[in-house]
């Protein structure tokens, strides 16, 4: 895994009602709303949107290191598509639009 693929979470709680601050590879902080978190095949994922621009969403694999959550960029297209499909199913179940 490349260092550039990791984003460190400053706020250690992972809850859909929370806002998290992520540091990018250059150490620049950005605030994100957690709009969903889901588990797929035993792996946890988070769907985030920038608090300043909620048009786009970002999908991260979530791991835990040293009692802090770490958001990892998903490189594999197959894995990313599976998470997108699971998220769309979740939206359908809740009667929400994409």
N, C-alpha and C positions, 0 to 999 in steps of 0.2 A: 504494500500500500504506500502510495506516495504522500509525502507531507502536504503537498498542495491540495490533496483530496480531503483534508480534515478541516473542520471548523470547530473551534473550542467553544463550549457553552459556558458563559459566565454564570448564569442563573441555573442552579443545579436541579430544579424541579421541572418535570415534564408533565404538563397538564394542559388540556385543550383550552382552558380559559386564560392561560398565561401568555405573556410576552417574554421572549428570550432575546438576549443580546449575544450575537455571534461575532467572533473575530475572524476576519478572513486571513489568508496567508500572509498579508502585509501588516496584520495587527490592527486593521481598521474595524471599529465596532459598528454593527448595524442591528437595529431592532426588528424582530420578526414576531408576528402572531402565529401561535400554533393553532392551525385550523382543524387538524385531525392528527391522531396518532393511531397506528394500527399494527397488528402483528400478522405476519405472513410466513408460514413455514418455520415458525420459531424465531424469526428475526423481527425486531421492532423497527418501524419506520415512522417518520414525522413528515407531515405536509405543512409547510410554512409559507406565509406571505409577508412581504415587507410591509411594515406599518405605514410607510409613506407611499407605497404603490401596491395596492392589493389586486391589481390586474393579473399578475403572474404568480404562480405558486412554485415553490421549490420542494423537491422530495429528497429526503436524506435517509440513509440507513443510520440507526441509532445504536451506539455501543456505549459501554460504561468503562471508564478508565480512572483509577484513583478516586472513586466515588463521585465522579462527575460524568455527565452525559457528553458524548462526542458525536457530532453529526458528520457522517462520511458521505462524500459524493458517490453516487451510484454510477459506475462506469459501464456495466453490462446492460445492453439494450433489453435483453430478455428479462432481467430482474426488474428494470425500470418499468417495462410494460406490464409485468405482473402486478406491481404495486399500483400503477395507474388503474388497471382493471379492478383491483380490490377496492380502491378508493371510489371508483365510479359505482360499484355495487353497493358500497356503504351509503353513498348519496341516494341511490335508487331506493334502498331500504328505508331511509329516513324521509323520503319524499322530497328531496332537495334537488335543485338543478345543478349542473356542473358549472 
